[in-house]
Amino acid sequence: MIEPIAAEMVALVHGVPLEMTQAEVYQEVQDNTLLNASFWANIALAGVAILLFVYMGRNVTDPRAQLIWVATLLVPLVSIASYTGLASGLTISFFEMPSGHALAGEEVLTMWGRYLTWTLSTPMILLALGLLAGTNLTKLFTIITADIAMCVTGLAAAMTTSSYGLRWFWYFISCTFFLVVLYVLLVEWPKDAEAAGTADIFNMLKILTVVLWLGYPIFWALGAEGLAILDVAITSWGYSALDIGAKYVFAFLLLRWVAANEALIARQPSTFGTGVTPDSGAGTPADD
Ligand code: RET
């Protein structure tokens, strides 16, 4: 009985509870109006986006166009769950930063739920973009696995409390996976989209995606989890603002185009092959 009390006293001297309950984390979020608003703004927008996107896709009948629509609709659906997790304190923890970090020894609010739910939402964005570009299964598999690896190693970067150097090493691994994503988006898919006749809309969405996605590692590096130049609420607003563009604006532009150009999508060759076409001469009788 004496030990826990002693531990609590030590913690209180430092001004932070040792082990925070979910209710206490929730209270911290409530007390930080700016932070709380960065969550609720996205919950509200995701709700509006879900209703709007269901309406926009109501007449889409081609299975391929429907798949783009379902993947796109999943983005705000995952988002509303993700932000509810953050607003309720369920997917936020206070982690003590290791020595070397600007806030070494302090308990820093870490929104780890963001990285976790990106592993679900970002593959949906890429699936929709890949289908739009008429890509093959090999490229789709490559970009989606690299993207999931980017999010999971980003999660590891945020949750490592043993060593400051290892936090940045995880960050570096995550950036390497990000390069694979950028390569497919910037080099491979524009060629596919050209062949599929969707180059105009693809290139517009590609620029929007690449520019906004680059913002995420920048906010990580500048935020409390990295160099701690920005405070937690500002970092959270940074991510929330990027999310508004990378998810809702992106999805709206894509769905508007798909609803108006369904026939073009329907004409594309199947994505779910490896892209290898049988030799056109194979099986043809010799011309003799
Ligand atoms: C992290 C930190 C580690 C290095 C890199 C990152 C990249 C994150 C990206 C996130 C995109 C999220 C989106 C979410 C939409 O729901 C994990 C921040 C490279 C690119 C678009």
py3Dmol code that shows the C-alpha trace and the ligand (Angstrom):
import py3Dmol

protein = """\
ATOM      1  CA  MET A   1       0.000   0.000   0.000  1.00  0.00           C
ATOM      2  CA  ILE A   2       2.864   2.348   0.843  1.00  0.00           C
ATOM      3  CA  GLU A   3       4.704   1.940  -2.485  1.00  0.00           C
ATOM      4  CA  PRO A   4       1.970   3.126  -4.867  1.00  0.00           C
ATOM      5  CA  ILE A   5       1.339   6.140  -2.649  1.00  0.00           C
ATOM      6  CA  ALA A   6       5.047   6.971  -2.651  1.00  0.00           C
ATOM      7  CA  ALA A   7       5.200   6.615  -6.432  1.00  0.00           C
ATOM      8  CA  GLU A   8       2.199   8.867  -6.789  1.00  0.00           C
ATOM      9  CA  MET A   9       3.834  11.483  -4.556  1.00  0.00           C
ATOM     10  CA  VAL A  10       6.988  11.431  -6.702  1.00  0.00           C
ATOM     11  CA  ALA A  11       4.848  11.831  -9.788  1.00  0.00           C
ATOM     12  CA  LEU A  12       2.908  14.678  -8.231  1.00  0.00           C
ATOM     13  CA  VAL A  13       6.123  16.483  -7.370  1.00  0.00           C
ATOM     14  CA  HIS A  14       6.874  16.442 -11.096  1.00  0.00           C
ATOM     15  CA  GLY A  15       3.329  17.598 -11.804  1.00  0.00           C
ATOM     16  CA  VAL A  16       2.222  14.602 -13.884  1.00  0.00           C
ATOM     17  CA  PRO A  17       0.330  11.512 -12.906  1.00  0.00           C
ATOM     18  CA  LEU A  18       2.362   8.337 -13.511  1.00  0.00           C
ATOM     19  CA  GLU A  19      -0.261   6.222 -15.229  1.00  0.00           C
ATOM     20  CA  MET A  20      -3.160   8.220 -16.663  1.00  0.00           C
ATOM     21  CA  THR A  21      -6.585   6.698 -16.955  1.00  0.00           C
ATOM     22  CA  GLN A  22      -8.585   7.147 -20.137  1.00  0.00           C
ATOM     23  CA  ALA A  23     -10.900   9.536 -18.296  1.00  0.00           C
ATOM     24  CA  GLU A  24      -7.895  11.673 -17.310  1.00  0.00           C
ATOM     25  CA  VAL A  25      -6.596  11.759 -20.888  1.00  0.00           C
ATOM     26  CA  TYR A  26     -10.105  12.705 -22.021  1.00  0.00           C
ATOM     27  CA  GLN A  27     -10.113  15.527 -19.474  1.00  0.00           C
ATOM     28  CA  GLU A  28      -6.745  16.781 -20.804  1.00  0.00           C
ATOM     29  CA  VAL A  29      -8.257  16.893 -24.295  1.00  0.00           C
ATOM     30  CA  GLN A  30     -11.326  18.731 -22.982  1.00  0.00           C
ATOM     31  CA  ASP A  31      -9.124  21.295 -21.265  1.00  0.00           C
ATOM     32  CA  ASN A  32      -7.211  22.019 -24.478  1.00  0.00           C
ATOM     33  CA  THR A  33      -9.871  23.746 -26.592  1.00  0.00           C
ATOM     34  CA  LEU A  34      -7.656  24.165 -29.648  1.00  0.00           C
ATOM     35  CA  LEU A  35      -6.727  20.474 -29.644  1.00  0.00           C
ATOM     36  CA  ASN A  36     -10.297  19.345 -29.071  1.00  0.00           C
ATOM     37  CA  ALA A  37     -11.518  21.551 -31.928  1.00  0.00           C
ATOM     38  CA  SER A  38      -8.997  19.941 -34.300  1.00  0.00           C
ATOM     39  CA  PHE A  39     -10.749  16.615 -33.639  1.00  0.00           C
ATOM     40  CA  TRP A  40     -14.361  17.776 -33.713  1.00  0.00           C
ATOM     41  CA  ALA A  41     -13.920  19.791 -36.919  1.00  0.00           C
ATOM     42  CA  ASN A  42     -12.952  16.545 -38.658  1.00  0.00           C
ATOM     43  CA  ILE A  43     -15.735  14.493 -37.067  1.00  0.00           C
ATOM     44  CA  ALA A  44     -18.256  17.018 -38.392  1.00  0.00           C
ATOM     45  CA  LEU A  45     -16.662  17.191 -41.857  1.00  0.00           C
ATOM     46  CA  ALA A  46     -16.379  13.411 -42.128  1.00  0.00           C
ATOM     47  CA  GLY A  47     -20.095  13.126 -41.284  1.00  0.00           C
ATOM     48  CA  VAL A  48     -21.050  15.613 -43.997  1.00  0.00           C
ATOM     49  CA  ALA A  49     -18.681  13.902 -46.468  1.00  0.00           C
ATOM     50  CA  ILE A  50     -20.219  10.458 -45.840  1.00  0.00           C
ATOM     51  CA  LEU A  51     -23.737  11.730 -46.579  1.00  0.00           C
ATOM     52  CA  LEU A  52     -22.588  13.691 -49.628  1.00  0.00           C
ATOM     53  CA  PHE A  53     -20.581  10.806 -51.091  1.00  0.00           C
ATOM     54  CA  VAL A  54     -23.417   8.302 -50.629  1.00  0.00           C
ATOM     55  CA  TYR A  55     -25.638  10.725 -52.547  1.00  0.00           C
ATOM     56  CA  MET A  56     -23.051  11.362 -55.286  1.00  0.00           C
ATOM     57  CA  GLY A  57     -22.560   7.647 -55.961  1.00  0.00           C
ATOM     58  CA  ARG A  58     -26.222   6.671 -55.931  1.00  0.00           C
ATOM     59  CA  ASN A  59     -26.420   6.108 -59.716  1.00  0.00           C
ATOM     60  CA  VAL A  60     -23.032   4.465 -60.289  1.00  0.00           C
ATOM     61  CA  THR A  61     -23.637   0.956 -61.670  1.00  0.00           C
ATOM     62  CA  ASP A  62     -20.382  -0.223 -63.267  1.00  0.00           C
ATOM     63  CA  PRO A  63     -18.569  -2.565 -60.800  1.00  0.00           C
ATOM     64  CA  ARG A  64     -15.179  -0.911 -61.328  1.00  0.00           C
ATOM     65  CA  ALA A  65     -16.594   2.577 -60.788  1.00  0.00           C
ATOM     66  CA  GLN A  66     -18.478   1.210 -57.774  1.00  0.00           C
ATOM     67  CA  LEU A  67     -15.213  -0.111 -56.332  1.00  0.00           C
ATOM     68  CA  ILE A  68     -13.673   3.370 -56.629  1.00  0.00           C
ATOM     69  CA  TRP A  69     -16.768   4.750 -54.950  1.00  0.00           C
ATOM     70  CA  VAL A  70     -16.679   2.226 -52.060  1.00  0.00           C
ATOM     71  CA  ALA A  71     -12.933   2.773 -51.500  1.00  0.00           C
ATOM     72  CA  THR A  72     -13.467   6.541 -51.504  1.00  0.00           C
ATOM     73  CA  LEU A  73     -16.443   6.327 -49.145  1.00  0.00           C
ATOM     74  CA  LEU A  74     -14.360   4.294 -46.699  1.00  0.00           C
ATOM     75  CA  VAL A  75     -11.991   7.252 -46.289  1.00  0.00           C
ATOM     76  CA  PRO A  76     -14.431   9.469 -44.299  1.00  0.00           C
ATOM     77  CA  LEU A  77     -15.860   6.373 -42.596  1.00  0.00           C
ATOM     78  CA  VAL A  78     -12.430   5.459 -41.207  1.00  0.00           C
ATOM     79  CA  SER A  79     -11.851   9.130 -40.449  1.00  0.00           C
ATOM     80  CA  ILE A  80     -14.940   9.569 -38.278  1.00  0.00           C
ATOM     81  CA  ALA A  81     -13.892   6.499 -36.256  1.00  0.00           C
ATOM     82  CA  SER A  82     -10.302   7.719 -36.057  1.00  0.00           C
ATOM     83  CA  TYR A  83     -11.216  11.184 -34.771  1.00  0.00           C
ATOM     84  CA  THR A  84     -13.769   9.769 -32.323  1.00  0.00           C
ATOM     85  CA  GLY A  85     -10.940   7.638 -30.922  1.00  0.00           C
ATOM     86  CA  LEU A  86      -8.803  10.763 -30.490  1.00  0.00           C
ATOM     87  CA  ALA A  87     -11.576  12.986 -29.072  1.00  0.00           C
ATOM     88  CA  SER A  88     -12.508  10.336 -26.490  1.00  0.00           C
ATOM     89  CA  GLY A  89      -8.917   9.879 -25.349  1.00  0.00           C
ATOM     90  CA  LEU A  90      -8.978   6.209 -26.369  1.00  0.00           C
ATOM     91  CA  THR A  91      -6.134   6.468 -28.922  1.00  0.00           C
ATOM     92  CA  ILE A  92      -4.035   9.118 -27.160  1.00  0.00           C
ATOM     93  CA  SER A  93      -1.324   8.427 -24.594  1.00  0.00           C
ATOM     94  CA  PHE A  94       1.182  10.461 -22.649  1.00  0.00           C
ATOM     95  CA  PHE A  95       4.672   9.115 -23.350  1.00  0.00           C
ATOM     96  CA  GLU A  96       7.820  10.131 -21.490  1.00  0.00           C
ATOM     97  CA  MET A  97      10.331  11.381 -24.053  1.00  0.00           C
ATOM     98  CA  PRO A  98      13.856   9.895 -23.984  1.00  0.00           C
ATOM     99  CA  SER A  99      16.981  11.941 -23.340  1.00  0.00           C
ATOM    100  CA  GLY A 100      18.087  13.912 -26.358  1.00  0.00           C
ATOM    101  CA  HIS A 101      14.513  14.989 -27.111  1.00  0.00           C
ATOM    102  CA  ALA A 102      13.707  18.684 -26.555  1.00  0.00           C
ATOM    103  CA  LEU A 103      11.113  17.640 -23.964  1.00  0.00           C
ATOM    104  CA  ALA A 104      13.233  14.840 -22.427  1.00  0.00           C
ATOM    105  CA  GLY A 105      11.722  13.396 -19.262  1.00  0.00           C
ATOM    106  CA  GLU A 106       8.361  15.103 -19.872  1.00  0.00           C
ATOM    107  CA  GLU A 107       5.121  13.292 -20.602  1.00  0.00           C
ATOM    108  CA  VAL A 108       4.143  14.299 -24.136  1.00  0.00           C
ATOM    109  CA  LEU A 109       0.647  13.849 -25.543  1.00  0.00           C
ATOM    110  CA  THR A 110       0.948  11.408 -28.451  1.00  0.00           C
ATOM    111  CA  MET A 111      -1.917  10.907 -30.893  1.00  0.00           C
ATOM    112  CA  TRP A 112      -0.871   7.383 -31.892  1.00  0.00           C
ATOM    113  CA  GLY A 113      -4.392   6.598 -33.125  1.00  0.00           C
ATOM    114  CA  ARG A 114      -3.716   8.791 -36.150  1.00  0.00           C
ATOM    115  CA  TYR A 115      -0.909   6.552 -37.432  1.00  0.00           C
ATOM    116  CA  LEU A 116      -2.925   3.446 -36.677  1.00  0.00           C
ATOM    117  CA  THR A 117      -5.981   4.513 -38.665  1.00  0.00           C
ATOM    118  CA  TRP A 118      -3.874   5.813 -41.581  1.00  0.00           C
ATOM    119  CA  THR A 119      -3.016   2.148 -42.187  1.00  0.00           C
ATOM    120  CA  LEU A 120      -6.686   1.746 -43.171  1.00  0.00           C
ATOM    121  CA  SER A 121      -7.525   5.065 -44.816  1.00  0.00           C
ATOM    122  CA  THR A 122      -4.437   5.664 -46.979  1.00  0.00           C
ATOM    123  CA  PRO A 123      -4.652   2.286 -48.791  1.00  0.00           C
ATOM    124  CA  MET A 124      -8.241   3.222 -49.744  1.00  0.00           C
ATOM    125  CA  ILE A 125      -7.042   6.499 -51.251  1.00  0.00           C
ATOM    126  CA  LEU A 126      -4.360   4.642 -53.220  1.00  0.00           C
ATOM    127  CA  LEU A 127      -6.746   1.889 -54.322  1.00  0.00           C
ATOM    128  CA  ALA A 128      -9.133   4.503 -55.716  1.00  0.00           C
ATOM    129  CA  LEU A 129      -6.285   6.340 -57.475  1.00  0.00           C
ATOM    130  CA  GLY A 130      -4.834   3.121 -58.897  1.00  0.00           C
ATOM    131  CA  LEU A 131      -8.200   2.048 -60.290  1.00  0.00           C
ATOM    132  CA  LEU A 132      -8.591   5.499 -61.826  1.00  0.00           C
ATOM    133  CA  ALA A 133      -5.177   5.148 -63.480  1.00  0.00           C
ATOM    134  CA  GLY A 134      -6.088   1.663 -64.742  1.00  0.00           C
ATOM    135  CA  THR A 135      -2.976   0.171 -63.177  1.00  0.00           C
ATOM    136  CA  ASN A 136      -2.157  -3.531 -62.722  1.00  0.00           C
ATOM    137  CA  LEU A 137      -2.210  -5.658 -59.586  1.00  0.00           C
ATOM    138  CA  THR A 138       1.585  -5.688 -59.203  1.00  0.00           C
ATOM    139  CA  LYS A 139       1.854  -1.900 -58.910  1.00  0.00           C
ATOM    140  CA  LEU A 140      -1.221  -1.724 -56.709  1.00  0.00           C
ATOM    141  CA  PHE A 141       0.207  -4.353 -54.352  1.00  0.00           C
ATOM    142  CA  THR A 142       3.580  -2.588 -54.265  1.00  0.00           C
ATOM    143  CA  ILE A 143       2.222   0.853 -53.426  1.00  0.00           C
ATOM    144  CA  ILE A 144      -0.312  -0.390 -50.850  1.00  0.00           C
ATOM    145  CA  THR A 145       2.136  -2.588 -48.950  1.00  0.00           C
ATOM    146  CA  ALA A 146       4.746   0.202 -48.941  1.00  0.00           C
ATOM    147  CA  ASP A 147       2.075   2.624 -47.719  1.00  0.00           C
ATOM    148  CA  ILE A 148       0.967   0.350 -44.861  1.00  0.00           C
ATOM    149  CA  ALA A 149       4.628  -0.170 -43.903  1.00  0.00           C
ATOM    150  CA  MET A 150       5.091   3.629 -43.930  1.00  0.00           C
ATOM    151  CA  CYS A 151       2.198   4.085 -41.473  1.00  0.00           C
ATOM    152  CA  VAL A 152       3.200   1.216 -39.164  1.00  0.00           C
ATOM    153  CA  THR A 153       6.833   2.366 -38.944  1.00  0.00           C
ATOM    154  CA  GLY A 154       5.569   5.938 -38.387  1.00  0.00           C
ATOM    155  CA  LEU A 155       3.532   4.536 -35.483  1.00  0.00           C
ATOM    156  CA  ALA A 156       6.709   2.874 -34.160  1.00  0.00           C
ATOM    157  CA  ALA A 157       8.578   6.206 -34.420  1.00  0.00           C
ATOM    158  CA  ALA A 158       5.920   7.922 -32.315  1.00  0.00           C
ATOM    159  CA  MET A 159       5.743   5.163 -29.693  1.00  0.00           C
ATOM    160  CA  THR A 160       9.449   4.512 -29.121  1.00  0.00           C
ATOM    161  CA  THR A 161      10.394   5.919 -25.733  1.00  0.00           C
ATOM    162  CA  SER A 162      13.630   4.002 -25.122  1.00  0.00           C
ATOM    163  CA  SER A 163      15.920   6.006 -27.376  1.00  0.00           C
ATOM    164  CA  TYR A 164      15.737   9.324 -29.219  1.00  0.00           C
ATOM    165  CA  GLY A 165      18.002   8.010 -31.990  1.00  0.00           C
ATOM    166  CA  LEU A 166      15.722   5.037 -32.570  1.00  0.00           C
ATOM    167  CA  ARG A 167      12.703   7.302 -32.880  1.00  0.00           C
ATOM    168  CA  TRP A 168      14.445   9.002 -35.842  1.00  0.00           C
ATOM    169  CA  PHE A 169      15.626   5.679 -37.229  1.00  0.00           C
ATOM    170  CA  TRP A 170      11.987   4.526 -37.433  1.00  0.00           C
ATOM    171  CA  TYR A 171      11.156   7.859 -39.035  1.00  0.00           C
ATOM    172  CA  PHE A 172      13.882   7.264 -41.630  1.00  0.00           C
ATOM    173  CA  ILE A 173      12.524   3.743 -42.404  1.00  0.00           C
ATOM    174  CA  SER A 174       9.042   5.209 -42.786  1.00  0.00           C
ATOM    175  CA  CYS A 175      10.368   7.856 -45.205  1.00  0.00           C
ATOM    176  CA  THR A 176      11.999   5.111 -47.279  1.00  0.00           C
ATOM    177  CA  PHE A 177       8.629   3.394 -47.704  1.00  0.00           C
ATOM    178  CA  PHE A 178       7.137   6.783 -48.533  1.00  0.00           C
ATOM    179  CA  LEU A 179       9.633   7.093 -51.409  1.00  0.00           C
ATOM    180  CA  VAL A 180       8.229   3.884 -52.916  1.00  0.00           C
ATOM    181  CA  VAL A 181       4.724   5.363 -52.704  1.00  0.00           C
ATOM    182  CA  LEU A 182       5.917   8.570 -54.367  1.00  0.00           C
ATOM    183  CA  TYR A 183       7.718   6.631 -57.103  1.00  0.00           C
ATOM    184  CA  VAL A 184       4.589   4.703 -58.132  1.00  0.00           C
ATOM    185  CA  LEU A 185       2.450   7.854 -57.924  1.00  0.00           C
ATOM    186  CA  LEU A 186       4.838  10.092 -59.855  1.00  0.00           C
ATOM    187  CA  VAL A 187       6.493   7.710 -62.323  1.00  0.00           C
ATOM    188  CA  GLU A 188       4.409   4.578 -62.884  1.00  0.00           C
ATOM    189  CA  TRP A 189       0.779   5.620 -62.621  1.00  0.00           C
ATOM    190  CA  PRO A 190       0.934   8.715 -64.878  1.00  0.00           C
ATOM    191  CA  LYS A 191       1.942   6.375 -67.750  1.00  0.00           C
ATOM    192  CA  ASP A 192      -0.935   4.019 -66.946  1.00  0.00           C
ATOM    193  CA  ALA A 193      -3.403   6.888 -66.692  1.00  0.00           C
ATOM    194  CA  GLU A 194      -2.243   8.191 -70.077  1.00  0.00           C
ATOM    195  CA  ALA A 195      -2.987   4.796 -71.654  1.00  0.00           C
ATOM    196  CA  ALA A 196      -6.333   4.599 -69.849  1.00  0.00           C
ATOM    197  CA  GLY A 197      -7.446   8.059 -71.019  1.00  0.00           C
ATOM    198  CA  THR A 198      -7.766   9.371 -67.437  1.00  0.00           C
ATOM    199  CA  ALA A 199      -4.557  11.443 -67.418  1.00  0.00           C
ATOM    200  CA  ASP A 200      -6.208  14.847 -66.800  1.00  0.00           C
ATOM    201  CA  ILE A 201      -8.084  13.961 -63.630  1.00  0.00           C
ATOM    202  CA  PHE A 202      -5.347  11.584 -62.477  1.00  0.00           C
ATOM    203  CA  ASN A 203      -2.619  14.213 -62.755  1.00  0.00           C
ATOM    204  CA  MET A 204      -4.690  16.762 -60.872  1.00  0.00           C
ATOM    205  CA  LEU A 205      -5.377  14.330 -58.022  1.00  0.00           C
ATOM    206  CA  LYS A 206      -1.759  13.155 -58.080  1.00  0.00           C
ATOM    207  CA  ILE A 207      -0.459  16.698 -57.491  1.00  0.00           C
ATOM    208  CA  LEU A 208      -3.013  17.286 -54.717  1.00  0.00           C
ATOM    209  CA  THR A 209      -2.027  13.988 -53.079  1.00  0.00           C
ATOM    210  CA  VAL A 210       1.741  14.359 -53.361  1.00  0.00           C
ATOM    211  CA  VAL A 211       1.787  17.965 -52.094  1.00  0.00           C
ATOM    212  CA  LEU A 212      -0.497  17.263 -49.128  1.00  0.00           C
ATOM    213  CA  TRP A 213       1.077  13.919 -48.190  1.00  0.00           C
ATOM    214  CA  LEU A 214       4.509  15.584 -48.032  1.00  0.00           C
ATOM    215  CA  GLY A 215       3.099  17.770 -45.259  1.00  0.00           C
ATOM    216  CA  TYR A 216       2.622  14.832 -42.869  1.00  0.00           C
ATOM    217  CA  PRO A 217       6.298  13.926 -42.306  1.00  0.00           C
ATOM    218  CA  ILE A 218       7.057  17.653 -42.046  1.00  0.00           C
ATOM    219  CA  PHE A 219       4.518  18.088 -39.231  1.00  0.00           C
ATOM    220  CA  TRP A 220       5.829  14.950 -37.518  1.00  0.00           C
ATOM    221  CA  ALA A 221       9.376  16.308 -37.606  1.00  0.00           C
ATOM    222  CA  LEU A 222       8.391  19.790 -36.367  1.00  0.00           C
ATOM    223  CA  GLY A 223       5.797  18.605 -33.840  1.00  0.00           C
ATOM    224  CA  ALA A 224       6.105  17.459 -30.262  1.00  0.00           C
ATOM    225  CA  GLU A 225       7.050  13.942 -31.336  1.00  0.00           C
ATOM    226  CA  GLY A 226      10.050  15.147 -33.335  1.00  0.00           C
ATOM    227  CA  LEU A 227      11.927  18.408 -32.780  1.00  0.00           C
ATOM    228  CA  ALA A 228       9.125  19.868 -30.597  1.00  0.00           C
ATOM    229  CA  ILE A 229       9.182  23.228 -32.395  1.00  0.00           C
ATOM    230  CA  LEU A 230       5.378  23.184 -32.704  1.00  0.00           C
ATOM    231  CA  ASP A 231       3.115  22.517 -29.763  1.00  0.00           C
ATOM    232  CA  VAL A 232       0.717  19.570 -29.661  1.00  0.00           C
ATOM    233  CA  ALA A 233      -2.457  21.488 -30.576  1.00  0.00           C
ATOM    234  CA  ILE A 234      -0.798  23.216 -33.557  1.00  0.00           C
ATOM    235  CA  THR A 235       0.610  19.886 -34.786  1.00  0.00           C
ATOM    236  CA  SER A 236      -2.813  18.338 -34.460  1.00  0.00           C
ATOM    237  CA  TRP A 237      -4.368  21.182 -36.464  1.00  0.00           C
ATOM    238  CA  GLY A 238      -1.636  20.678 -39.077  1.00  0.00           C
ATOM    239  CA  TYR A 239      -2.648  17.036 -39.515  1.00  0.00           C
ATOM    240  CA  SER A 240      -6.353  17.909 -39.374  1.00  0.00           C
ATOM    241  CA  ALA A 241      -5.985  20.566 -42.088  1.00  0.00           C
ATOM    242  CA  LEU A 242      -3.959  18.198 -44.292  1.00  0.00           C
ATOM    243  CA  ASP A 243      -6.645  15.543 -43.739  1.00  0.00           C
ATOM    244  CA  ILE A 244      -9.356  17.914 -44.957  1.00  0.00           C
ATOM    245  CA  GLY A 245      -7.565  18.323 -48.292  1.00  0.00           C
ATOM    246  CA  ALA A 246      -6.103  14.820 -48.653  1.00  0.00           C
ATOM    247  CA  LYS A 247      -9.347  13.071 -47.745  1.00  0.00           C
ATOM    248  CA  TYR A 248     -12.536  15.081 -48.229  1.00  0.00           C
ATOM    249  CA  VAL A 249     -11.487  17.469 -51.019  1.00  0.00           C
ATOM    250  CA  PHE A 250      -9.641  14.646 -52.792  1.00  0.00           C
ATOM    251  CA  ALA A 251     -12.602  12.255 -52.484  1.00  0.00           C
ATOM    252  CA  PHE A 252     -15.097  14.891 -53.616  1.00  0.00           C
ATOM    253  CA  LEU A 253     -13.117  15.711 -56.786  1.00  0.00           C
ATOM    254  CA  LEU A 254     -12.632  12.022 -57.591  1.00  0.00           C
ATOM    255  CA  LEU A 255     -16.259  11.017 -57.047  1.00  0.00           C
ATOM    256  CA  ARG A 256     -17.593  13.962 -59.006  1.00  0.00           C
ATOM    257  CA  TRP A 257     -15.450  12.895 -61.962  1.00  0.00           C
ATOM    258  CA  VAL A 258     -16.298   9.179 -61.643  1.00  0.00           C
ATOM    259  CA  ALA A 259     -20.040   9.891 -61.520  1.00  0.00           C
ATOM    260  CA  ALA A 260     -19.765  11.927 -64.730  1.00  0.00           C
ATOM    261  CA  ASN A 261     -17.356   9.586 -66.575  1.00  0.00           C
ATOM    262  CA  GLU A 262     -18.471   6.121 -65.567  1.00  0.00           C
ATOM    263  CA  ALA A 263     -18.297   4.779 -69.129  1.00  0.00           C
ATOM    264  CA  LEU A 264     -14.604   5.628 -69.394  1.00  0.00           C
ATOM    265  CA  ILE A 265     -13.853   3.699 -66.199  1.00  0.00           C
ATOM    266  CA  ALA A 266     -15.967   0.733 -67.347  1.00  0.00           C
ATOM    267  CA  ARG A 267     -13.904   0.428 -70.561  1.00  0.00           C
ATOM    268  CA  GLN A 268     -10.563  -0.021 -68.755  1.00  0.00           C
ATOM    269  CA  PRO A 269      -8.836  -3.424 -68.724  1.00  0.00           C
ATOM    270  CA  SER A 270      -8.993  -5.444 -65.491  1.00  0.00           C
ATOM    271  CA  THR A 271      -6.680  -4.227 -62.734  1.00  0.00           C
ATOM    272  CA  PHE A 272      -6.775  -7.579 -61.028  1.00  0.00           C
ATOM    273  CA  GLY A 273      -4.399  -9.265 -63.402  1.00  0.00           C
ATOM    274  CA  THR A 274      -0.626  -8.868 -63.253  1.00  0.00           C
ATOM    275  CA  GLY A 275      -0.630  -6.839 -66.452  1.00  0.00           C
ATOM    276  CA  VAL A 276       1.017  -9.662 -68.399  1.00  0.00           C
ATOM    277  CA  THR A 277      -0.841 -10.202 -71.667  1.00  0.00           C
ATOM    278  CA  PRO A 278      -0.387 -13.488 -73.505  1.00  0.00           C
ATOM    279  CA  ASP A 279       1.921 -13.287 -76.513  1.00  0.00           C
ATOM    280  CA  SER A 280      -0.408 -12.220 -79.330  1.00  0.00           C
ATOM    281  CA  GLY A 281       1.178 -14.756 -81.698  1.00  0.00           C
ATOM    282  CA  ALA A 282       0.797 -17.701 -79.306  1.00  0.00           C
ATOM    283  CA  GLY A 283      -1.579 -20.360 -80.482  1.00  0.00           C
ATOM    284  CA  THR A 284      -1.963 -18.814 -83.950  1.00  0.00           C
ATOM    285  CA  PRO A 285      -1.411 -21.406 -86.697  1.00  0.00           C
ATOM    286  CA  ALA A 286       1.766 -20.851 -88.712  1.00  0.00           C
ATOM    287  CA  ASP A 287       1.151 -18.920 -91.892  1.00  0.00           C
ATOM    288  CA  ASP A 288       2.460 -21.428 -94.450  1.00  0.00           C
TER     289      ASP A 288
END
"""
ligand_1 = """\
21
RET
C 4.822 9.863 -40.871
C 6.048 9.932 -39.965
C 7.157 9.123 -40.417
C 7.598 9.494 -41.822
C 6.462 9.634 -42.780
C 5.176 9.827 -42.366
C 4.155 9.969 -43.431
C 2.841 10.015 -43.306
C 1.878 10.221 -44.375
C 0.576 10.184 -43.998
C -0.563 10.381 -44.808
C -1.766 10.327 -44.236
C -3.030 10.514 -44.879
C -4.113 10.208 -44.127
C -5.445 10.221 -44.595
O -6.296 9.622 -44.007
C 4.036 8.597 -40.504
C 4.019 11.099 -40.510
C 6.847 9.584 -44.243
C 2.301 10.485 -45.755
C -3.141 10.973 -46.266
"""
view = py3Dmol.view(width=600, height=400)
view.addModel(protein, "pdb")
view.setStyle({"model": 0}, {"cartoon": {"style": "trace"}})
view.addModel(ligand_1, "xyz")
view.setStyle({"model": 1}, {"stick": {}})
view.zoomTo()
view.show()
